[in-house]
Amino acid sequence: MNVFRIIRPPDIFTLLNAVFGFMAILVAGRACAGTFPHYAMVFILLAAIADGLDGFVARKVGGSPLGANLDSLADLISFGLAPAFLAVSAFHLPPLVWPVAIFFLLCGALRLARFNVVSGKGDQYFEGLPIPAAGIALSASVLLGRPLLTITIMLLLALLMISSISYPKIRDLRLMTLFGSIYVIVGLVLFWKHDMDDIIYATLVVIALIALYLTSPMVISRLLKKK
């Protein structure tokens, strides 16, 4: 099987997802040399946009035999490994805390593996918190500059990924465009601005967006009960 002959347009975006994730790791690794961690966040947001586009394009033109597995590998790099490494490197966390980051990575891998072998809740819901949401939330928490908060959030997000809680799949073009636009704006702010207040405000926008998604199972549950 010639891998280059079976690649389809969605796979290009998936590969971009992996590239952006690796760039985030490279930038995070240079935090000790004076590189600000918010630059790593920019690449993680770009990875999220690429991840959204690969799913959208796949639904329009069809996927390839590589699609599902390639997407999981890219997601593990961009939203599992990169955010965990960013947290460890940005705060210079001691080896005693590394198991929390390792646990986050392992839960992300288990979450992706389960998604590949189980149909879950169908086309409307994910089983467990999607790893892109977890990775973005963890990365955003790093920019708040509170190590204990980030460690706590990392543990919570890891448990949510392997939980059986149902989270809605966002496939509405308007919502996808809204999320993508917010990520682009926040990314530009993080890239161009060096004032900490601007960085914090941009970070809080992302956190609010993810928090809204985190609470969506409770909102949906209450709406269904009312019906």
C-alpha positions as protocol buffer text, in pm:
chain_id: "A"
residue {
  index: 1
  type: MET
  ca { x: 0 y: 0 z: 0 }
}
residue {
  index: 2
  type: ASN
  ca { x: 149 y: 331 z: -112 }
}
residue {
  index: 3
  type: VAL
  ca { x: 54 y: 569 z: 168 }
}
residue {
  index: 4
  type: PHE
  ca { x: 80 y: 875 z: -56 }
}
residue {
  index: 5
  type: ARG
  ca { x: -178 y: 736 z: -299 }
}
residue {
  index: 6
  type: ILE
  ca { x: -448 y: 691 z: -37 }
}
residue {
  index: 7
  type: ILE
  ca { x: -410 y: 1029 z: 134 }
}
residue {
  index: 8
  type: ARG
  ca { x: -719 y: 1244 z: 88 }
}
residue {
  index: 9
  type: PRO
  ca { x: -777 y: 1616 z: 159 }
}
residue {
  index: 10
  type: PRO
  ca { x: -891 y: 1561 z: 522 }
}
residue {
  index: 11
  type: ASP
  ca { x: -561 y: 1386 z: 595 }
}
residue {
  index: 12
  type: ILE
  ca { x: -370 y: 1701 z: 498 }
}
residue {
  index: 13
  type: PHE
  ca { x: -541 y: 1891 z: 780 }
}
residue {
  index: 14
  type: THR
  ca { x: -478 y: 1599 z: 1016 }
}
residue {
  index: 15
  type: LEU
  ca { x: -107 y: 1610 z: 935 }
}
residue {
  index: 16
  type: LEU
  ca { x: -111 y: 1987 z: 992 }
}
residue {
  index: 17
  type: ASN
  ca { x: -265 y: 1915 z: 1331 }
}
residue {
  index: 18
  type: ALA
  ca { x: 34 y: 1693 z: 1415 }
}
residue {
  index: 19
  type: VAL
  ca { x: 282 y: 1951 z: 1282 }
}
residue {
  index: 20
  type: PHE
  ca { x: 131 y: 2229 z: 1495 }
}
residue {
  index: 21
  type: GLY
  ca { x: 135 y: 1999 z: 1798 }
}
residue {
  index: 22
  type: PHE
  ca { x: 503 y: 1924 z: 1748 }
}
residue {
  index: 23
  type: MET
  ca { x: 575 y: 2295 z: 1705 }
}
residue {
  index: 24
  type: ALA
  ca { x: 400 y: 2358 z: 2037 }
}
residue {
  index: 25
  type: ILE
  ca { x: 629 y: 2103 z: 2203 }
}
residue {
  index: 26
  type: LEU
  ca { x: 938 y: 2263 z: 2049 }
}
residue {
  index: 27
  type: VAL
  ca { x: 833 y: 2609 z: 2168 }
}
residue {
  index: 28
  type: ALA
  ca { x: 740 y: 2480 z: 2514 }
}
residue {
  index: 29
  type: GLY
  ca { x: 1082 y: 2318 z: 2538 }
}
residue {
  index: 30
  type: ARG
  ca { x: 1245 y: 2657 z: 2487 }
}
residue {
  index: 31
  type: ALA
  ca { x: 1055 y: 2814 z: 2778 }
}
residue {
  index: 32
  type: CYS
  ca { x: 1371 y: 2786 z: 2987 }
}
residue {
  index: 33
  type: ALA
  ca { x: 1554 y: 2995 z: 2725 }
}
residue {
  index: 34
  type: GLY
  ca { x: 1317 y: 3288 z: 2763 }
}
residue {
  index: 35
  type: THR
  ca { x: 1044 y: 3189 z: 2516 }
}
residue {
  index: 36
  type: PHE
  ca { x: 703 y: 3274 z: 2657 }
}
residue {
  index: 37
  type: PRO
  ca { x: 468 y: 2975 z: 2702 }
}
residue {
  index: 38
  type: HIS
  ca { x: 181 y: 3157 z: 2532 }
}
residue {
  index: 39
  type: TYR
  ca { x: 354 y: 3099 z: 2197 }
}
residue {
  index: 40
  type: ALA
  ca { x: 305 y: 2726 z: 2250 }
}
residue {
  index: 41
  type: MET
  ca { x: -64 y: 2795 z: 2312 }
}
residue {
  index: 42
  type: VAL
  ca { x: -84 y: 2961 z: 1969 }
}
residue {
  index: 43
  type: PHE
  ca { x: 25 y: 2638 z: 1799 }
}
residue {
  index: 44
  type: ILE
  ca { x: -216 y: 2431 z: 2007 }
}
residue {
  index: 45
  type: LEU
  ca { x: -502 y: 2656 z: 1894 }
}
residue {
  index: 46
  type: LEU
  ca { x: -386 y: 2618 z: 1534 }
}
residue {
  index: 47
  type: ALA
  ca { x: -387 y: 2242 z: 1585 }
}
residue {
  index: 48
  type: ALA
  ca { x: -746 y: 2265 z: 1711 }
}
residue {
  index: 49
  type: ILE
  ca { x: -851 y: 2458 z: 1400 }
}
residue {
  index: 50
  type: ALA
  ca { x: -681 y: 2200 z: 1175 }
}
residue {
  index: 51
  type: ASP
  ca { x: -852 y: 1922 z: 1373 }
}
residue {
  index: 52
  type: GLY
  ca { x: -1192 y: 2082 z: 1320 }
}
residue {
  index: 53
  type: LEU
  ca { x: -1127 y: 2129 z: 949 }
}
residue {
  index: 54
  type: ASP
  ca { x: -1023 y: 1769 z: 891 }
}
residue {
  index: 55
  type: GLY
  ca { x: -1354 y: 1643 z: 1031 }
}
residue {
  index: 56
  type: PHE
  ca { x: -1556 y: 1899 z: 833 }
}
residue {
  index: 57
  type: VAL
  ca { x: -1378 y: 1818 z: 506 }
}
residue {
  index: 58
  type: ALA
  ca { x: -1408 y: 1443 z: 569 }
}
residue {
  index: 59
  type: ARG
  ca { x: -1784 y: 1474 z: 602 }
}
residue {
  index: 60
  type: LYS
  ca { x: -1797 y: 1666 z: 274 }
}
residue {
  index: 61
  type: VAL
  ca { x: -1563 y: 1465 z: 50 }
}
residue {
  index: 62
  type: GLY
  ca { x: -1514 y: 1143 z: 244 }
}
residue {
  index: 63
  type: GLY
  ca { x: -1222 y: 1015 z: 447 }
}
residue {
  index: 64
  type: SER
  ca { x: -938 y: 776 z: 372 }
}
residue {
  index: 65
  type: PRO
  ca { x: -847 y: 437 z: 523 }
}
residue {
  index: 66
  type: LEU
  ca { x: -592 y: 625 z: 733 }
}
residue {
  index: 67
  type: GLY
  ca { x: -838 y: 883 z: 863 }
}
residue {
  index: 68
  type: ALA
  ca { x: -946 y: 764 z: 1208 }
}
residue {
  index: 69
  type: ASN
  ca { x: -609 y: 628 z: 1319 }
}
residue {
  index: 70
  type: LEU
  ca { x: -414 y: 922 z: 1179 }
}
residue {
  index: 71
  type: ASP
  ca { x: -649 y: 1166 z: 1352 }
}
residue {
  index: 72
  type: SER
  ca { x: -601 y: 993 z: 1687 }
}
residue {
  index: 73
  type: LEU
  ca { x: -222 y: 997 z: 1654 }
}
residue {
  index: 74
  type: ALA
  ca { x: -224 y: 1368 z: 1569 }
}
residue {
  index: 75
  type: ASP
  ca { x: -463 y: 1447 z: 1855 }
}
residue {
  index: 76
  type: LEU
  ca { x: -245 y: 1262 z: 2103 }
}
residue {
  index: 77
  type: ILE
  ca { x: 53 y: 1477 z: 2000 }
}
residue {
  index: 78
  type: SER
  ca { x: -128 y: 1811 z: 1992 }
}
residue {
  index: 79
  type: PHE
  ca { x: -373 y: 1778 z: 2280 }
}
residue {
  index: 80
  type: GLY
  ca { x: -217 y: 1510 z: 2498 }
}
residue {
  index: 81
  type: LEU
  ca { x: 160 y: 1534 z: 2484 }
}
residue {
  index: 82
  type: ALA
  ca { x: 201 y: 1904 z: 2399 }
}
residue {
  index: 83
  type: PRO
  ca { x: -22 y: 2048 z: 2678 }
}
residue {
  index: 84
  type: ALA
  ca { x: 121 y: 1811 z: 2941 }
}
residue {
  index: 85
  type: PHE
  ca { x: 477 y: 1897 z: 2839 }
}
residue {
  index: 86
  type: LEU
  ca { x: 388 y: 2268 z: 2836 }
}
residue {
  index: 87
  type: ALA
  ca { x: 260 y: 2245 z: 3194 }
}
residue {
  index: 88
  type: VAL
  ca { x: 572 y: 2064 z: 3314 }
}
residue {
  index: 89
  type: SER
  ca { x: 820 y: 2289 z: 3133 }
}
residue {
  index: 90
  type: ALA
  ca { x: 649 y: 2625 z: 3195 }
}
residue {
  index: 91
  type: PHE
  ca { x: 637 y: 2574 z: 3572 }
}
residue {
  index: 92
  type: HIS
  ca { x: 953 y: 2360 z: 3595 }
}
residue {
  index: 93
  type: LEU
  ca { x: 743 y: 2105 z: 3782 }
}
residue {
  index: 94
  type: PRO
  ca { x: 953 y: 1865 z: 3992 }
}
residue {
  index: 95
  type: PRO
  ca { x: 966 y: 1491 z: 3910 }
}
residue {
  index: 96
  type: LEU
  ca { x: 730 y: 1430 z: 4202 }
}
residue {
  index: 97
  type: VAL
  ca { x: 450 y: 1591 z: 3997 }
}
residue {
  index: 98
  type: TRP
  ca { x: 536 y: 1429 z: 3664 }
}
residue {
  index: 99
  type: PRO
  ca { x: 300 y: 1133 z: 3729 }
}
residue {
  index: 100
  type: VAL
  ca { x: 5 y: 1374 z: 3701 }
}
residue {
  index: 101
  type: ALA
  ca { x: 120 y: 1481 z: 3354 }
}
residue {
  index: 102
  type: ILE
  ca { x: 182 y: 1117 z: 3261 }
}
residue {
  index: 103
  type: PHE
  ca { x: -167 y: 1029 z: 3386 }
}
residue {
  index: 104
  type: PHE
  ca { x: -314 y: 1305 z: 3167 }
}
residue {
  index: 105
  type: LEU
  ca { x: -130 y: 1169 z: 2863 }
}
residue {
  index: 106
  type: LEU
  ca { x: -237 y: 809 z: 2933 }
}
residue {
  index: 107
  type: CYS
  ca { x: -600 y: 908 z: 2984 }
}
residue {
  index: 108
  type: GLY
  ca { x: -587 y: 1096 z: 2654 }
}
residue {
  index: 109
  type: ALA
  ca { x: -450 y: 785 z: 2481 }
}
residue {
  index: 110
  type: LEU
  ca { x: -720 y: 567 z: 2639 }
}
residue {
  index: 111
  type: ARG
  ca { x: -989 y: 818 z: 2541 }
}
residue {
  index: 112
  type: LEU
  ca { x: -874 y: 810 z: 2177 }
}
residue {
  index: 113
  type: ALA
  ca { x: -840 y: 432 z: 2171 }
}
residue {
  index: 114
  type: ARG
  ca { x: -1191 y: 389 z: 2309 }
}
residue {
  index: 115
  type: PHE
  ca { x: -1327 y: 627 z: 2048 }
}
residue {
  index: 116
  type: ASN
  ca { x: -1170 y: 418 z: 1770 }
}
residue {
  index: 117
  type: VAL
  ca { x: -1318 y: 87 z: 1884 }
}
residue {
  index: 118
  type: VAL
  ca { x: -1654 y: 187 z: 2033 }
}
residue {
  index: 119
  type: SER
  ca { x: -1937 y: 357 z: 1848 }
}
residue {
  index: 120
  type: GLY
  ca { x: -2024 y: 541 z: 2173 }
}
residue {
  index: 121
  type: LYS
  ca { x: -2340 y: 747 z: 2183 }
}
residue {
  index: 122
  type: GLY
  ca { x: -2383 y: 768 z: 1806 }
}
residue {
  index: 123
  type: ASP
  ca { x: -2345 y: 1071 z: 1585 }
}
residue {
  index: 124
  type: GLN
  ca { x: -2463 y: 1326 z: 1842 }
}
residue {
  index: 125
  type: TYR
  ca { x: -2241 y: 1262 z: 2144 }
}
residue {
  index: 126
  type: PHE
  ca { x: -1888 y: 1172 z: 2250 }
}
residue {
  index: 127
  type: GLU
  ca { x: -1828 y: 937 z: 2541 }
}
residue {
  index: 128
  type: GLY
  ca { x: -1593 y: 1120 z: 2772 }
}
residue {
  index: 129
  type: LEU
  ca { x: -1445 y: 1467 z: 2728 }
}
residue {
  index: 130
  type: PRO
  ca { x: -1284 y: 1500 z: 2382 }
}
residue {
  index: 131
  type: ILE
  ca { x: -907 y: 1534 z: 2406 }
}
residue {
  index: 132
  type: PRO
  ca { x: -893 y: 1863 z: 2206 }
}
residue {
  index: 133
  type: ALA
  ca { x: -1111 y: 2034 z: 2468 }
}
residue {
  index: 134
  type: ALA
  ca { x: -897 y: 1887 z: 2748 }
}
residue {
  index: 135
  type: GLY
  ca { x: -572 y: 1991 z: 2581 }
}
residue {
  index: 136
  type: ILE
  ca { x: -685 y: 2346 z: 2513 }
}
residue {
  index: 137
  type: ALA
  ca { x: -818 y: 2387 z: 2868 }
}
residue {
  index: 138
  type: LEU
  ca { x: -495 y: 2258 z: 3021 }
}
residue {
  index: 139
  type: SER
  ca { x: -281 y: 2483 z: 2800 }
}
residue {
  index: 140
  type: ALA
  ca { x: -493 y: 2787 z: 2882 }
}
residue {
  index: 141
  type: SER
  ca { x: -461 y: 2718 z: 3255 }
}
residue {
  index: 142
  type: VAL
  ca { x: -81 y: 2735 z: 3222 }
}
residue {
  index: 143
  type: LEU
  ca { x: -106 y: 3095 z: 3102 }
}
residue {
  index: 144
  type: LEU
  ca { x: -277 y: 3194 z: 3427 }
}
residue {
  index: 145
  type: GLY
  ca { x: 55 y: 3132 z: 3601 }
}
residue {
  index: 146
  type: ARG
  ca { x: -74 y: 2923 z: 3893 }
}
residue {
  index: 147
  type: PRO
  ca { x: 100 y: 2584 z: 3910 }
}
residue {
  index: 148
  type: LEU
  ca { x: -129 y: 2431 z: 4172 }
}
residue {
  index: 149
  type: LEU
  ca { x: -437 y: 2530 z: 3968 }
}
residue {
  index: 150
  type: THR
  ca { x: -288 y: 2377 z: 3654 }
}
residue {
  index: 151
  type: ILE
  ca { x: -202 y: 2051 z: 3833 }
}
residue {
  index: 152
  type: THR
  ca { x: -555 y: 2027 z: 3973 }
}
residue {
  index: 153
  type: ILE
  ca { x: -711 y: 2101 z: 3634 }
}
residue {
  index: 154
  type: MET
  ca { x: -481 y: 1848 z: 3467 }
}
residue {
  index: 155
  type: LEU
  ca { x: -601 y: 1573 z: 3701 }
}
residue {
  index: 156
  type: LEU
  ca { x: -968 y: 1669 z: 3660 }
}
residue {
  index: 157
  type: LEU
  ca { x: -947 y: 1681 z: 3281 }
}
residue {
  index: 158
  type: ALA
  ca { x: -774 y: 1343 z: 3274 }
}
residue {
  index: 159
  type: LEU
  ca { x: -1060 y: 1186 z: 3471 }
}
residue {
  index: 160
  type: LEU
  ca { x: -1322 y: 1353 z: 3250 }
}
residue {
  index: 161
  type: MET
  ca { x: -1160 y: 1210 z: 2937 }
}
residue {
  index: 162
  type: ILE
  ca { x: -1197 y: 851 z: 3057 }
}
residue {
  index: 163
  type: SER
  ca { x: -1541 y: 908 z: 3208 }
}
residue {
  index: 164
  type: SER
  ca { x: -1866 y: 795 z: 3048 }
}
residue {
  index: 165
  type: ILE
  ca { x: -2015 y: 1144 z: 3047 }
}
residue {
  index: 166
  type: SER
  ca { x: -2177 y: 1235 z: 2715 }
}
residue {
  index: 167
  type: TYR
  ca { x: -2049 y: 1549 z: 2543 }
}
residue {
  index: 168
  type: PRO
  ca { x: -2217 y: 1686 z: 2229 }
}
residue {
  index: 169
  type: LYS
  ca { x: -2041 y: 1671 z: 1894 }
}
residue {
  index: 170
  type: ILE
  ca { x: -2013 y: 2016 z: 1742 }
}
residue {
  index: 171
  type: ARG
  ca { x: -2091 y: 1977 z: 1373 }
}
residue {
  index: 172
  type: ASP
  ca { x: -2300 y: 2284 z: 1310 }
}
residue {
  index: 173
  type: LEU
  ca { x: -2109 y: 2502 z: 1062 }
}
residue {
  index: 174
  type: ARG
  ca { x: -2205 y: 2822 z: 1243 }
}
residue {
  index: 175
  type: LEU
  ca { x: -2076 y: 2696 z: 1578 }
}
residue {
  index: 176
  type: MET
  ca { x: -1759 y: 2561 z: 1419 }
}
residue {
  index: 177
  type: THR
  ca { x: -1701 y: 2896 z: 1252 }
}
residue {
  index: 178
  type: LEU
  ca { x: -1761 y: 3077 z: 1581 }
}
residue {
  index: 179
  type: PHE
  ca { x: -1514 y: 2855 z: 1771 }
}
residue {
  index: 180
  type: GLY
  ca { x: -1259 y: 2881 z: 1492 }
}
residue {
  index: 181
  type: SER
  ca { x: -1290 y: 3259 z: 1475 }
}
residue {
  index: 182
  type: ILE
  ca { x: -1243 y: 3293 z: 1851 }
}
residue {
  index: 183
  type: TYR
  ca { x: -935 y: 3070 z: 1837 }
}
residue {
  index: 184
  type: VAL
  ca { x: -789 y: 3278 z: 1554 }
}
residue {
  index: 185
  type: ILE
  ca { x: -847 y: 3606 z: 1739 }
}
residue {
  index: 186
  type: VAL
  ca { x: -708 y: 3469 z: 2065 }
}
residue {
  index: 187
  type: GLY
  ca { x: -410 y: 3325 z: 1879 }
}
residue {
  index: 188
  type: LEU
  ca { x: -334 y: 3661 z: 1720 }
}
residue {
  index: 189
  type: VAL
  ca { x: -354 y: 3835 z: 2057 }
}
residue {
  index: 190
  type: LEU
  ca { x: -121 y: 3580 z: 2214 }
}
residue {
  index: 191
  type: PHE
  ca { x: 123 y: 3607 z: 1924 }
}
residue {
  index: 192
  type: TRP
  ca { x: 140 y: 3985 z: 1895 }
}
residue {
  index: 193
  type: LYS
  ca { x: 78 y: 4103 z: 2249 }
}
residue {
  index: 194
  type: HIS
  ca { x: 335 y: 4087 z: 2526 }
}
residue {
  index: 195
  type: ASP
  ca { x: 133 y: 4266 z: 2792 }
}
residue {
  index: 196
  type: MET
  ca { x: 28 y: 4014 z: 3057 }
}
residue {
  index: 197
  type: ASP
  ca { x: -315 y: 4171 z: 3100 }
}
residue {
  index: 198
  type: ASP
  ca { x: -395 y: 4116 z: 2732 }
}
residue {
  index: 199
  type: ILE
  ca { x: -268 y: 3759 z: 2752 }
}
residue {
  index: 200
  type: ILE
  ca { x: -478 y: 3688 z: 3062 }
}
residue {
  index: 201
  type: TYR
  ca { x: -792 y: 3834 z: 2903 }
}
residue {
  index: 202
  type: ALA
  ca { x: -741 y: 3627 z: 2587 }
}
residue {
  index: 203
  type: THR
  ca { x: -680 y: 3318 z: 2798 }
}
residue {
  index: 204
  type: LEU
  ca { x: -997 y: 3375 z: 2999 }
}
residue {
  index: 205
  type: VAL
  ca { x: -1198 y: 3388 z: 2676 }
}
residue {
  index: 206
  type: VAL
  ca { x: -1071 y: 3040 z: 2583 }
}
residue {
  index: 207
  type: ILE
  ca { x: -1132 y: 2910 z: 2935 }
}
residue {
  index: 208
  type: ALA
  ca { x: -1488 y: 3047 z: 2931 }
}
residue {
  index: 209
  type: LEU
  ca { x: -1551 y: 2876 z: 2597 }
}
residue {
  index: 210
  type: ILE
  ca { x: -1423 y: 2540 z: 2722 }
}
residue {
  index: 211
  type: ALA
  ca { x: -1609 y: 2582 z: 3052 }
}
residue {
  index: 212
  type: LEU
  ca { x: -1929 y: 2631 z: 2854 }
}
residue {
  index: 213
  type: TYR
  ca { x: -1863 y: 2303 z: 2674 }
}
residue {
  index: 214
  type: LEU
  ca { x: -1776 y: 2127 z: 3000 }
}
residue {
  index: 215
  type: THR
  ca { x: -2114 y: 2220 z: 3146 }
}
residue {
  index: 216
  type: SER
  ca { x: -2302 y: 2117 z: 2831 }
}
residue {
  index: 217
  type: PRO
  ca { x: -2386 y: 1763 z: 2957 }
}
residue {
  index: 218
  type: MET
  ca { x: -2566 y: 1912 z: 3258 }
}
residue {
  index: 219
  type: VAL
  ca { x: -2751 y: 2164 z: 3041 }
}
residue {
  index: 220
  type: ILE
  ca { x: -2856 y: 1898 z: 2791 }
}
residue {
  index: 221
  type: SER
  ca { x: -2966 y: 1664 z: 3071 }
}
residue {
  index: 222
  type: ARG
  ca { x: -3191 y: 1929 z: 3223 }
}
residue {
  index: 223
  type: LEU
  ca { x: -3342 y: 2015 z: 2885 }
}
residue {
  index: 224
  type: LEU
  ca { x: -3421 y: 1651 z: 2817 }
}
residue {
  index: 225
  type: LYS
  ca { x: -3584 y: 1614 z: 3159 }
}
residue {
  index: 226
  type: LYS
  ca { x: -3807 y: 1912 z: 3090 }
}
residue {
  index: 227
  type: LYS
  ca { x: -3924 y: 1747 z: 2769 }
}
